[in-house]
Amino acid sequence: MFESRFQCAIDGGCLSKSVGRDYREKILRPGGSKDAADMLKDFLGREPNDDAFFKLLNVNLP
């Protein structure tokens, strides 16, 4: 998750009030009351994957 947001910041400046608000509302507020995978999917707006993490590490996978 954080790699995706970090990559977004590198690519286009996603460190904004709206991203912070989404993180607070979709990750912090529910806490342990919701499934972590569901919260992450809601926050990212897509299914989680490792693409941004591997891109950060400069690893190319087939």
HTML snippet that shows the backbone in 3Dmol.js (N, CA, C, O; Angstrom):
<script src="https://3Dmol.org/build/3Dmol-min.js"></script>
<div id="view" style="width:600px;height:400px;position:relative"></div>
<script>
const pdb = `
ATOM      1  N   MET A   1       0.828  -1.189   0.000  1.00  0.00           N
ATOM      2  CA  MET A   1       0.000   0.000   0.000  1.00  0.00           C
ATOM      3  C   MET A   1       0.866   1.244   0.000  1.00  0.00           C
ATOM      4  O   MET A   1       0.689   2.133  -0.832  1.00  0.00           O
ATOM      5  N   PHE A   2       1.793   1.303   0.926  1.00  0.00           N
ATOM      6  CA  PHE A   2       2.582   2.517   1.037  1.00  0.00           C
ATOM      7  C   PHE A   2       3.486   2.708  -0.166  1.00  0.00           C
ATOM      8  O   PHE A   2       3.769   3.837  -0.568  1.00  0.00           O
ATOM      9  N   GLU A   3       3.941   1.593  -0.745  1.00  0.00           N
ATOM     10  CA  GLU A   3       4.744   1.712  -1.949  1.00  0.00           C
ATOM     11  C   GLU A   3       3.918   2.329  -3.071  1.00  0.00           C
ATOM     12  O   GLU A   3       4.425   3.147  -3.839  1.00  0.00           O
ATOM     13  N   SER A   4       2.645   1.939  -3.170  1.00  0.00           N
ATOM     14  CA  SER A   4       1.772   2.504  -4.205  1.00  0.00           C
ATOM     15  C   SER A   4       1.616   3.999  -4.015  1.00  0.00           C
ATOM     16  O   SER A   4       1.712   4.765  -4.973  1.00  0.00           O
ATOM     17  N   ARG A   5       1.378   4.412  -2.788  1.00  0.00           N
ATOM     18  CA  ARG A   5       1.205   5.835  -2.518  1.00  0.00           C
ATOM     19  C   ARG A   5       2.526   6.572  -2.686  1.00  0.00           C
ATOM     20  O   ARG A   5       2.545   7.708  -3.160  1.00  0.00           O
ATOM     21  N   PHE A   6       3.637   5.936  -2.301  1.00  0.00           N
ATOM     22  CA  PHE A   6       4.946   6.542  -2.475  1.00  0.00           C
ATOM     23  C   PHE A   6       5.235   6.735  -3.960  1.00  0.00           C
ATOM     24  O   PHE A   6       5.683   7.804  -4.374  1.00  0.00           O
ATOM     25  N   GLN A   7       4.978   5.706  -4.757  1.00  0.00           N
ATOM     26  CA  GLN A   7       5.202   5.803  -6.195  1.00  0.00           C
ATOM     27  C   GLN A   7       4.315   6.878  -6.796  1.00  0.00           C
ATOM     28  O   GLN A   7       4.736   7.608  -7.693  1.00  0.00           O
ATOM     29  N   CYS A   8       3.111   6.975  -6.313  1.00  0.00           N
ATOM     30  CA  CYS A   8       2.191   8.007  -6.790  1.00  0.00           C
ATOM     31  C   CYS A   8       2.755   9.388  -6.477  1.00  0.00           C
ATOM     32  O   CYS A   8       2.638  10.308  -7.287  1.00  0.00           O
ATOM     33  N   ALA A   9       3.353   9.531  -5.330  1.00  0.00           N
ATOM     34  CA  ALA A   9       3.944  10.813  -4.957  1.00  0.00           C
ATOM     35  C   ALA A   9       5.106  11.161  -5.880  1.00  0.00           C
ATOM     36  O   ALA A   9       5.280  12.318  -6.264  1.00  0.00           O
ATOM     37  N   ILE A  10       5.895  10.160  -6.231  1.00  0.00           N
ATOM     38  CA  ILE A  10       7.011  10.387  -7.149  1.00  0.00           C
ATOM     39  C   ILE A  10       6.483  10.773  -8.530  1.00  0.00           C
ATOM     40  O   ILE A  10       6.985  11.700  -9.166  1.00  0.00           O
ATOM     41  N   ASP A  11       5.471  10.052  -8.976  1.00  0.00           N
ATOM     42  CA  ASP A  11       4.944  10.254 -10.330  1.00  0.00           C
ATOM     43  C   ASP A  11       4.107  11.514 -10.477  1.00  0.00           C
ATOM     44  O   ASP A  11       4.149  12.167 -11.520  1.00  0.00           O
ATOM     45  N   GLY A  12       3.346  11.863  -9.445  1.00  0.00           N
ATOM     46  CA  GLY A  12       2.437  12.976  -9.675  1.00  0.00           C
ATOM     47  C   GLY A  12       1.970  13.736  -8.462  1.00  0.00           C
ATOM     48  O   GLY A  12       0.999  14.487  -8.555  1.00  0.00           O
ATOM     49  N   GLY A  13       2.611  13.578  -7.340  1.00  0.00           N
ATOM     50  CA  GLY A  13       2.262  14.387  -6.187  1.00  0.00           C
ATOM     51  C   GLY A  13       0.963  14.005  -5.510  1.00  0.00           C
ATOM     52  O   GLY A  13       0.068  14.839  -5.372  1.00  0.00           O
ATOM     53  N   CYS A  14       0.844  12.766  -5.090  1.00  0.00           N
ATOM     54  CA  CYS A  14      -0.382  12.315  -4.433  1.00  0.00           C
ATOM     55  C   CYS A  14      -0.428  12.669  -2.951  1.00  0.00           C
ATOM     56  O   CYS A  14      -1.416  12.372  -2.278  1.00  0.00           O
ATOM     57  N   LEU A  15       0.608  13.288  -2.441  1.00  0.00           N
ATOM     58  CA  LEU A  15       0.600  13.672  -1.031  1.00  0.00           C
ATOM     59  C   LEU A  15      -0.255  14.920  -0.887  1.00  0.00           C
ATOM     60  O   LEU A  15       0.245  16.045  -0.879  1.00  0.00           O
ATOM     61  N   SER A  16      -1.527  14.694  -0.777  1.00  0.00           N
ATOM     62  CA  SER A  16      -2.470  15.796  -0.731  1.00  0.00           C
ATOM     63  C   SER A  16      -3.424  15.608   0.436  1.00  0.00           C
ATOM     64  O   SER A  16      -3.440  14.555   1.075  1.00  0.00           O
ATOM     65  N   LYS A  17      -4.206  16.619   0.705  1.00  0.00           N
ATOM     66  CA  LYS A  17      -5.202  16.530   1.769  1.00  0.00           C
ATOM     67  C   LYS A  17      -6.203  15.427   1.488  1.00  0.00           C
ATOM     68  O   LYS A  17      -6.650  14.743   2.409  1.00  0.00           O
ATOM     69  N   SER A  18      -6.557  15.247   0.227  1.00  0.00           N
ATOM     70  CA  SER A  18      -7.557  14.224  -0.094  1.00  0.00           C
ATOM     71  C   SER A  18      -7.024  12.813   0.161  1.00  0.00           C
ATOM     72  O   SER A  18      -7.771  11.952   0.627  1.00  0.00           O
ATOM     73  N   VAL A  19      -5.748  12.563  -0.135  1.00  0.00           N
ATOM     74  CA  VAL A  19      -5.162  11.252   0.145  1.00  0.00           C
ATOM     75  C   VAL A  19      -5.080  11.036   1.651  1.00  0.00           C
ATOM     76  O   VAL A  19      -5.384   9.946   2.135  1.00  0.00           O
ATOM     77  N   GLY A  20      -4.676  12.052   2.391  1.00  0.00           N
ATOM     78  CA  GLY A  20      -4.634  11.952   3.845  1.00  0.00           C
ATOM     79  C   GLY A  20      -6.007  11.705   4.434  1.00  0.00           C
ATOM     80  O   GLY A  20      -6.158  10.911   5.363  1.00  0.00           O
ATOM     81  N   ARG A  21      -7.003  12.381   3.898  1.00  0.00           N
ATOM     82  CA  ARG A  21      -8.380  12.203   4.369  1.00  0.00           C
ATOM     83  C   ARG A  21      -8.859  10.783   4.063  1.00  0.00           C
ATOM     84  O   ARG A  21      -9.471  10.132   4.910  1.00  0.00           O
ATOM     85  N   ASP A  22      -8.576  10.309   2.845  1.00  0.00           N
ATOM     86  CA  ASP A  22      -8.956   8.940   2.491  1.00  0.00           C
ATOM     87  C   ASP A  22      -8.286   7.932   3.417  1.00  0.00           C
ATOM     88  O   ASP A  22      -8.933   6.987   3.869  1.00  0.00           O
ATOM     89  N   TYR A  23      -7.005   8.120   3.704  1.00  0.00           N
ATOM     90  CA  TYR A  23      -6.283   7.211   4.600  1.00  0.00           C
ATOM     91  C   TYR A  23      -6.926   7.209   5.985  1.00  0.00           C
ATOM     92  O   TYR A  23      -7.144   6.152   6.577  1.00  0.00           O
ATOM     93  N   ARG A  24      -7.222   8.385   6.486  1.00  0.00           N
ATOM     94  CA  ARG A  24      -7.841   8.486   7.808  1.00  0.00           C
ATOM     95  C   ARG A  24      -9.204   7.794   7.834  1.00  0.00           C
ATOM     96  O   ARG A  24      -9.510   7.030   8.750  1.00  0.00           O
ATOM     97  N   GLU A  25     -10.017   8.074   6.813  1.00  0.00           N
ATOM     98  CA  GLU A  25     -11.383   7.545   6.785  1.00  0.00           C
ATOM     99  C   GLU A  25     -11.456   6.059   6.433  1.00  0.00           C
ATOM    100  O   GLU A  25     -12.304   5.341   6.962  1.00  0.00           O
ATOM    101  N   LYS A  26     -10.585   5.596   5.553  1.00  0.00           N
ATOM    102  CA  LYS A  26     -10.700   4.235   5.042  1.00  0.00           C
ATOM    103  C   LYS A  26      -9.787   3.224   5.725  1.00  0.00           C
ATOM    104  O   LYS A  26     -10.031   2.019   5.651  1.00  0.00           O
ATOM    105  N   ILE A  27      -8.727   3.708   6.396  1.00  0.00           N
ATOM    106  CA  ILE A  27      -7.791   2.801   7.066  1.00  0.00           C
ATOM    107  C   ILE A  27      -7.820   2.996   8.583  1.00  0.00           C
ATOM    108  O   ILE A  27      -8.044   2.042   9.328  1.00  0.00           O
ATOM    109  N   LEU A  28      -7.595   4.221   9.033  1.00  0.00           N
ATOM    110  CA  LEU A  28      -7.482   4.460  10.472  1.00  0.00           C
ATOM    111  C   LEU A  28      -8.818   4.370  11.206  1.00  0.00           C
ATOM    112  O   LEU A  28      -8.903   3.741  12.261  1.00  0.00           O
ATOM    113  N   ARG A  29      -9.849   4.988  10.664  1.00  0.00           N
ATOM    114  CA  ARG A  29     -11.137   5.037  11.360  1.00  0.00           C
ATOM    115  C   ARG A  29     -11.726   3.646  11.608  1.00  0.00           C
ATOM    116  O   ARG A  29     -12.135   3.360  12.733  1.00  0.00           O
ATOM    117  N   PRO A  30     -11.785   2.770  10.595  1.00  0.00           N
ATOM    118  CA  PRO A  30     -12.361   1.449  10.855  1.00  0.00           C
ATOM    119  C   PRO A  30     -11.499   0.589  11.781  1.00  0.00           C
ATOM    120  O   PRO A  30     -12.014  -0.279  12.486  1.00  0.00           O
ATOM    121  N   GLY A  31     -10.194   0.831  11.777  1.00  0.00           N
ATOM    122  CA  GLY A  31      -9.305   0.064  12.642  1.00  0.00           C
ATOM    123  C   GLY A  31      -9.463  -1.427  12.418  1.00  0.00           C
ATOM    124  O   GLY A  31      -9.387  -1.906  11.286  1.00  0.00           O
ATOM    125  N   GLY A  32      -9.683  -2.159  13.499  1.00  0.00           N
ATOM    126  CA  GLY A  32      -9.830  -3.610  13.413  1.00  0.00           C
ATOM    127  C   GLY A  32     -11.249  -4.068  13.173  1.00  0.00           C
ATOM    128  O   GLY A  32     -11.522  -5.268  13.204  1.00  0.00           O
ATOM    129  N   SER A  33     -12.159  -3.140  12.935  1.00  0.00           N
ATOM    130  CA  SER A  33     -13.561  -3.529  12.752  1.00  0.00           C
ATOM    131  C   SER A  33     -13.851  -4.059  11.348  1.00  0.00           C
ATOM    132  O   SER A  33     -14.896  -4.670  11.126  1.00  0.00           O
ATOM    133  N   LYS A  34     -12.948  -3.837  10.409  1.00  0.00           N
ATOM    134  CA  LYS A  34     -13.112  -4.327   9.040  1.00  0.00           C
ATOM    135  C   LYS A  34     -11.903  -5.167   8.662  1.00  0.00           C
ATOM    136  O   LYS A  34     -10.827  -5.035   9.245  1.00  0.00           O
ATOM    137  N   ASP A  35     -12.097  -6.021   7.688  1.00  0.00           N
ATOM    138  CA  ASP A  35     -11.012  -6.837   7.172  1.00  0.00           C
ATOM    139  C   ASP A  35      -9.946  -5.936   6.536  1.00  0.00           C
ATOM    140  O   ASP A  35     -10.273  -5.033   5.766  1.00  0.00           O
ATOM    141  N   ALA A  36      -8.691  -6.180   6.855  1.00  0.00           N
ATOM    142  CA  ALA A  36      -7.595  -5.337   6.362  1.00  0.00           C
ATOM    143  C   ALA A  36      -7.530  -5.320   4.834  1.00  0.00           C
ATOM    144  O   ALA A  36      -7.278  -4.272   4.239  1.00  0.00           O
ATOM    145  N   ALA A  37      -7.752  -6.454   4.203  1.00  0.00           N
ATOM    146  CA  ALA A  37      -7.708  -6.507   2.736  1.00  0.00           C
ATOM    147  C   ALA A  37      -8.815  -5.657   2.123  1.00  0.00           C
ATOM    148  O   ALA A  37      -8.606  -5.001   1.103  1.00  0.00           O
ATOM    149  N   ASP A  38      -9.992  -5.667   2.745  1.00  0.00           N
ATOM    150  CA  ASP A  38     -11.098  -4.842   2.248  1.00  0.00           C
ATOM    151  C   ASP A  38     -10.799  -3.358   2.415  1.00  0.00           C
ATOM    152  O   ASP A  38     -11.098  -2.560   1.526  1.00  0.00           O
ATOM    153  N   MET A  39     -10.209  -2.983   3.553  1.00  0.00           N
ATOM    154  CA  MET A  39      -9.856  -1.577   3.769  1.00  0.00           C
ATOM    155  C   MET A  39      -8.819  -1.124   2.747  1.00  0.00           C
ATOM    156  O   MET A  39      -8.917  -0.029   2.194  1.00  0.00           O
ATOM    157  N   LEU A  40      -7.833  -1.969   2.503  1.00  0.00           N
ATOM    158  CA  LEU A  40      -6.778  -1.635   1.545  1.00  0.00           C
ATOM    159  C   LEU A  40      -7.348  -1.479   0.138  1.00  0.00           C
ATOM    160  O   LEU A  40      -6.999  -0.538  -0.575  1.00  0.00           O
ATOM    161  N   LYS A  41      -8.216  -2.393  -0.258  1.00  0.00           N
ATOM    162  CA  LYS A  41      -8.850  -2.302  -1.578  1.00  0.00           C
ATOM    163  C   LYS A  41      -9.659  -1.017  -1.696  1.00  0.00           C
ATOM    164  O   LYS A  41      -9.616  -0.347  -2.728  1.00  0.00           O
ATOM    165  N   ASP A  42     -10.390  -0.674  -0.652  1.00  0.00           N
ATOM    166  CA  ASP A  42     -11.183   0.551  -0.656  1.00  0.00           C
ATOM    167  C   ASP A  42     -10.282   1.783  -0.757  1.00  0.00           C
ATOM    168  O   ASP A  42     -10.590   2.719  -1.494  1.00  0.00           O
ATOM    169  N   PHE A  43      -9.183   1.783  -0.025  1.00  0.00           N
ATOM    170  CA  PHE A  43      -8.255   2.914  -0.029  1.00  0.00           C
ATOM    171  C   PHE A  43      -7.568   3.083  -1.379  1.00  0.00           C
ATOM    172  O   PHE A  43      -7.467   4.196  -1.895  1.00  0.00           O
ATOM    173  N   LEU A  44      -7.097   1.978  -1.950  1.00  0.00           N
ATOM    174  CA  LEU A  44      -6.376   2.040  -3.224  1.00  0.00           C
ATOM    175  C   LEU A  44      -7.311   2.220  -4.413  1.00  0.00           C
ATOM    176  O   LEU A  44      -6.907   2.739  -5.453  1.00  0.00           O
ATOM    177  N   GLY A  45      -8.555   1.792  -4.257  1.00  0.00           N
ATOM    178  CA  GLY A  45      -9.497   1.853  -5.366  1.00  0.00           C
ATOM    179  C   GLY A  45      -9.278   0.743  -6.378  1.00  0.00           C
ATOM    180  O   GLY A  45      -9.736   0.834  -7.517  1.00  0.00           O
ATOM    181  N   ARG A  46      -8.582  -0.300  -5.965  1.00  0.00           N
ATOM    182  CA  ARG A  46      -8.280  -1.449  -6.826  1.00  0.00           C
ATOM    183  C   ARG A  46      -7.808  -2.593  -5.944  1.00  0.00           C
ATOM    184  O   ARG A  46      -7.600  -2.426  -4.742  1.00  0.00           O
ATOM    185  N   GLU A  47      -7.644  -3.747  -6.556  1.00  0.00           N
ATOM    186  CA  GLU A  47      -7.077  -4.881  -5.834  1.00  0.00           C
ATOM    187  C   GLU A  47      -5.608  -4.585  -5.516  1.00  0.00           C
ATOM    188  O   GLU A  47      -4.885  -4.080  -6.376  1.00  0.00           O
ATOM    189  N   PRO A  48      -5.160  -4.888  -4.307  1.00  0.00           N
ATOM    190  CA  PRO A  48      -3.748  -4.673  -3.971  1.00  0.00           C
ATOM    191  C   PRO A  48      -2.839  -5.594  -4.796  1.00  0.00           C
ATOM    192  O   PRO A  48      -3.215  -6.717  -5.133  1.00  0.00           O
ATOM    193  N   ASN A  49      -1.652  -5.103  -5.111  1.00  0.00           N
ATOM    194  CA  ASN A  49      -0.631  -5.924  -5.768  1.00  0.00           C
ATOM    195  C   ASN A  49       0.739  -5.368  -5.391  1.00  0.00           C
ATOM    196  O   ASN A  49       0.847  -4.339  -4.724  1.00  0.00           O
ATOM    197  N   ASP A  50       1.766  -6.059  -5.825  1.00  0.00           N
ATOM    198  CA  ASP A  50       3.136  -5.687  -5.456  1.00  0.00           C
ATOM    199  C   ASP A  50       3.852  -4.853  -6.511  1.00  0.00           C
ATOM    200  O   ASP A  50       5.048  -4.597  -6.374  1.00  0.00           O
ATOM    201  N   ASP A  51       3.163  -4.427  -7.544  1.00  0.00           N
ATOM    202  CA  ASP A  51       3.806  -3.752  -8.671  1.00  0.00           C
ATOM    203  C   ASP A  51       4.620  -2.523  -8.267  1.00  0.00           C
ATOM    204  O   ASP A  51       5.772  -2.386  -8.678  1.00  0.00           O
ATOM    205  N   ALA A  52       4.036  -1.633  -7.471  1.00  0.00           N
ATOM    206  CA  ALA A  52       4.743  -0.408  -7.083  1.00  0.00           C
ATOM    207  C   ALA A  52       5.964  -0.727  -6.223  1.00  0.00           C
ATOM    208  O   ALA A  52       6.996  -0.065  -6.329  1.00  0.00           O
ATOM    209  N   PHE A  53       5.839  -1.755  -5.366  1.00  0.00           N
ATOM    210  CA  PHE A  53       6.963  -2.151  -4.517  1.00  0.00           C
ATOM    211  C   PHE A  53       8.130  -2.644  -5.368  1.00  0.00           C
ATOM    212  O   PHE A  53       9.274  -2.247  -5.148  1.00  0.00           O
ATOM    213  N   PHE A  54       7.839  -3.511  -6.339  1.00  0.00           N
ATOM    214  CA  PHE A  54       8.902  -4.018  -7.200  1.00  0.00           C
ATOM    215  C   PHE A  54       9.478  -2.920  -8.083  1.00  0.00           C
ATOM    216  O   PHE A  54      10.677  -2.916  -8.363  1.00  0.00           O
ATOM    217  N   LYS A  55       8.647  -2.001  -8.519  1.00  0.00           N
ATOM    218  CA  LYS A  55       9.141  -0.876  -9.314  1.00  0.00           C
ATOM    219  C   LYS A  55      10.095  -0.023  -8.476  1.00  0.00           C
ATOM    220  O   LYS A  55      11.128   0.430  -8.970  1.00  0.00           O
ATOM    221  N   LEU A  56       9.741   0.192  -7.207  1.00  0.00           N
ATOM    222  CA  LEU A  56      10.597   0.948  -6.295  1.00  0.00           C
ATOM    223  C   LEU A  56      11.959   0.271  -6.138  1.00  0.00           C
ATOM    224  O   LEU A  56      12.990   0.940  -6.068  1.00  0.00           O
ATOM    225  N   LEU A  57      11.952  -1.063  -6.085  1.00  0.00           N
ATOM    226  CA  LEU A  57      13.196  -1.826  -5.950  1.00  0.00           C
ATOM    227  C   LEU A  57      13.921  -2.010  -7.281  1.00  0.00           C
ATOM    228  O   LEU A  57      15.017  -2.567  -7.328  1.00  0.00           O
ATOM    229  N   ASN A  58      13.299  -1.538  -8.361  1.00  0.00           N
ATOM    230  CA  ASN A  58      13.849  -1.690  -9.705  1.00  0.00           C
ATOM    231  C   ASN A  58      13.989  -3.160 -10.090  1.00  0.00           C
ATOM    232  O   ASN A  58      14.986  -3.577 -10.678  1.00  0.00           O
ATOM    233  N   VAL A  59      12.958  -3.932  -9.740  1.00  0.00           N
ATOM    234  CA  VAL A  59      12.916  -5.355 -10.056  1.00  0.00           C
ATOM    235  C   VAL A  59      11.908  -5.561 -11.173  1.00  0.00           C
ATOM    236  O   VAL A  59      10.755  -5.145 -11.059  1.00  0.00           O
ATOM    237  N   ASN A  60      12.334  -6.197 -12.243  1.00  0.00           N
ATOM    238  CA  ASN A  60      11.440  -6.502 -13.362  1.00  0.00           C
ATOM    239  C   ASN A  60      11.061  -7.970 -13.308  1.00  0.00           C
ATOM    240  O   ASN A  60      11.920  -8.850 -13.373  1.00  0.00           O
ATOM    241  N   LEU A  61       9.770  -8.224 -13.188  1.00  0.00           N
ATOM    242  CA  LEU A  61       9.283  -9.595 -13.165  1.00  0.00           C
ATOM    243  C   LEU A  61       8.572  -9.891 -14.479  1.00  0.00           C
ATOM    244  O   LEU A  61       8.000  -8.999 -15.105  1.00  0.00           O
ATOM    245  N   PRO A  62       8.618 -11.162 -14.889  1.00  0.00           N
ATOM    246  CA  PRO A  62       7.946 -11.529 -16.152  1.00  0.00           C
ATOM    247  C   PRO A  62       6.445 -11.379 -16.068  1.00  0.00           C
ATOM    248  O   PRO A  62       5.742 -11.647 -17.042  1.00  0.00           O
TER     249      PRO A  62
END
`;
const viewer = $3Dmol.createViewer("view");
viewer.addModel(pdb, "pdb");
viewer.setStyle({}, {cartoon: {color: "spectrum"}});
viewer.zoomTo();
viewer.render();
</script>
